[in-house]
Amino acid sequence: MRTFLVVLAVFALLVAVAVAYVGWRDRRRLSSDDDPEVVRAARGERHRRVAERQHAQSDGWNRGGHGFTG
């Protein structure tokens, strides 16, 4: 019974450490996004890349949706 309690305590400690680390990391990441111009530029670049990727994937399909024409 005591072995089970020790294992349970170690598991609870590991979960608590993981939750604390993720919270600390997220707070640190949010504080580095203080410059709204940098954030806006990064979002614009991300949206541009997504749009390019979607366009490249749909280039080979014809307008009627009847298969790959390229």
C-alpha positions in Angstrom: 0.0 0.0 0.0 2.8 2.4 0.8 4.5 1.7 -2.6 1.3 2.8 -4.3 1.1 6.0 -2.3 4.7 6.8 -3.2 4.1 6.2 -6.9 1.0 8.3 -6.7 2.8 11.1 -5.0 5.7 11.1 -7.5 3.2 11.1 -10.4 1.3 14.0 -8.8 4.6 15.9 -8.3 5.5 15.3 -12.0 2.1 16.6 -13.2 2.4 19.7 -10.9 5.9 20.4 -12.2 4.7 20.1 -15.9 1.7 22.4 -15.3 4.0 25.0 -13.6 6.5 24.8 -16.4 3.9 25.3 -19.1 2.4 28.2 -17.3 5.8 29.8 -16.8 6.7 29.3 -20.5 3.4 30.8 -21.7 3.7 33.8 -19.4 7.2 34.4 -20.7 6.1 33.9 -24.4 3.2 36.4 -23.9 5.5 39.0 -22.4 7.8 38.8 -25.4 4.9 39.7 -27.8 4.7 43.3 -26.5 5.5 44.9 -29.8 2.2 45.0 -31.7 3.9 45.9 -35.0 6.1 42.8 -34.8 3.1 40.6 -33.9 1.1 42.1 -36.8 3.9 41.5 -39.3 4.3 37.9 -38.1 0.6 37.2 -38.5 0.6 38.7 -42.0 3.5 36.6 -43.0 1.8 33.4 -41.6 -1.4 34.2 -43.4 0.5 34.8 -46.6 2.3 31.5 -46.4 -1.0 29.6 -45.7 -2.7 31.3 -48.7 0.3 30.3 -50.9 0.2 26.7 -49.7 -3.5 26.4 -50.3 -3.2 27.9 -53.7 -0.4 25.6 -54.7 -2.4 22.6 -53.5 -5.5 23.5 -55.5 -3.7 24.5 -58.8 -4.1 21.1 -60.4 -7.8 20.7 -59.9 -10.1 21.9 -62.7 -13.0 24.3 -61.9 -15.7 21.6 -62.1 -14.0 19.6 -59.4 -13.7 16.6 -61.7 -10.1 15.5 -60.9 -6.5 16.5 -61.4 -5.7 18.1 -64.7 -2.1 18.9 -64.3 
